[in-house]
Amino acid sequence: MNIDMLHRALTALPPIKIRQRAFEGAFFSATLIAMAGWVYLITLLLAKLFLWLLG
């Protein structure tokens, strides 16, 4: 009986790992998109400041 429960737990392990990796990948991609947005915003503000100082 214990071996059967252990076997079920081990066969359930790969979908859990796949779900965990998918969650990590989604979080990582959302973080990269947010960072790219901040870089774009800061670059845009610096460009406007530079043009304002020249103008």
C-alpha positions as CSV (number, residue, x, y, z in Angstrom):
1,M,0.0,0.0,0.0
2,N,2.8,2.4,0.8
3,I,4.6,1.6,-2.5
4,D,1.4,2.3,-4.4
5,M,1.1,5.7,-2.8
6,L,4.7,6.4,-3.5
7,H,4.3,5.4,-7.1
8,R,1.3,7.7,-7.5
9,A,3.3,10.6,-6.0
10,L,6.2,10.0,-8.3
11,T,4.0,9.8,-11.4
12,A,2.3,13.1,-10.4
13,L,5.6,14.8,-10.1
14,P,6.4,15.7,-13.8
15,P,3.1,17.7,-14.4
16,I,3.8,19.6,-11.2
17,K,7.4,20.4,-12.4
18,I,6.0,21.4,-15.8
19,R,3.5,23.7,-14.2
20,Q,6.2,25.2,-12.0
21,R,8.5,25.8,-14.9
22,A,5.7,27.4,-16.9
23,F,4.9,29.7,-14.0
24,E,8.5,30.7,-13.7
25,G,8.7,31.3,-17.4
26,A,5.6,33.5,-17.4
27,F,6.9,35.5,-14.4
28,F,10.3,35.9,-16.1
29,S,8.8,37.1,-19.3
30,A,6.5,39.6,-17.5
31,T,9.5,40.9,-15.6
32,L,11.5,41.4,-18.9
33,I,8.5,43.2,-20.5
34,A,8.2,45.5,-17.4
35,M,12.0,46.2,-17.5
36,A,11.8,47.0,-21.2
37,G,9.0,49.4,-20.6
38,W,10.9,51.2,-17.9
39,V,14.0,51.4,-20.1
40,Y,11.8,52.9,-22.9
41,L,10.2,55.4,-20.6
42,I,13.5,56.6,-19.1
43,T,15.0,56.8,-22.6
44,L,12.1,58.8,-23.8
45,L,12.2,61.2,-20.9
46,L,16.0,61.7,-21.3
47,A,15.6,62.4,-25.0
48,K,12.9,65.0,-24.3
49,L,15.1,66.6,-21.6
50,F,18.0,66.7,-24.0
51,L,15.9,68.3,-26.8
52,W,14.4,70.7,-24.3
53,L,17.9,71.8,-23.2
54,L,19.1,72.2,-26.8
55,G,15.9,74.1,-27.8
